[in-house]
């Protein structure tokens, strides 16, 4: 019996676009202007949500501080 060597196809070095998943050269992260616009909208939404969360934490902290130290104690 003879052994047959399998020929494996070599995959060209590449990456995939973060947005659409297309194969792109390894030095790029996004494939097109359209995907760049989508990525910019995603990043803007993430910044906005992060800022909203920080504001919410600050408001909750201020309310907690006011209740705890200014008016939350029992009266005698």
Secondary structure, 3 states (H helix, E strand, C coil): CCCCCCCCCCCCCCEECCCCCCEECCCCCCCCHHHHHHHHHHHHHHHHHHHHHHHHHHHHHHHHHHHHHHHCCCCC
